[in-house]
Amino acid sequence: MTWSKESAYAKLQEIYTDRVMQEEKRRVFQQVYRHMCAHLDDLAVSSGLKDEAEKQLKLFKEYTFMPGDNLFQSMRHVFLLARGERTPEPAETQQHLARIYRSLFQAAGVKNPYIPDSFWETPLGVACLVAEEGVEAVYPILNEIQDTEDA
């Protein structure tokens, strides 16, 4: 299929339903939470979170919303860009992308995150690709999706 920006955004809106975005937020939250707990263990403070913080984190996971400027807000930003529902602001978008990459892929003691190729196949990875390079960058992915749907 030959994609235009409009048809690509329409397809991404069809794919990125609220449910898909919430499930992706839950998946990412679980990864970051496990990583945080492992680091608390590394520092011998595995019980370093107060009960109140534990309760709050469980609510954040369940409702996929966390108030303030955080990873969930960055994910929301790139998802809205991927759906064509937000006008890109390059500086703001770069801040959100940097937070996502740092949170998920930057090891302690390393200056730059290492992003595995498999990330670009996830819903968040595709949204980041749209945010970083524009919707045209995902035309090949949309072709694969369309071919699968047509089969």
C-alpha positions, 0 to 999 in steps of 0.5 A, a space after each residue: 500500500 502507498 501511505 500518506 501521512 493522513 492514512 498512516 496516522 489513521 492506521 496508527 489511531 486504529 492500532 493505538 487504542 487506549 487499551 493498547 497504550 494502557 497495556 504498554 504502560 503497564 508492561 513498561 511500569 513492571 520493567 522499571 519497577 523490577 529494575 528499581 527493586 533490583 537496585 534497592 537489593 544491590 544497595 541492601 535496602 530492599 525494604 527501602 520503600 515505605 508502605 505508602 509508596 508501595 500503595 501509590 505504585 500499585 495504584 499507578 500500575 493499575 490505573 497507568 496514570 502518575 501525576 506530574 512530569 514522569 515516564 508515563 507522561 513521556 509515553 503518553 506524549 509519544 503515543 499522542 504524536 504517533 496517533 497524530 493527535 499532538 503537534 510535534 515540539 522538537 525540544 519537548 519531544 526530545 526531552 520525553 524521548 530521552 527520559 524513555 530511553 534513559 529509564 529503560 535502557 541506560 545502565 548505571 555508569 554508562 553515558 548513553 543508553 543501549 537500545 536493543 533492536 527488538 524495542 523498535 518492534 514494540 508499541 512504544 518503540 514504534 511510537 518513539 520512532 514516529 516521534 523521532 523521525 516522523 510517521 514516514 519512518 514507520 511506513 514499512 511497519 505499516 506495510 507489514 501490518 497491512 499485509 498480515 491483515 490482508 492475508 
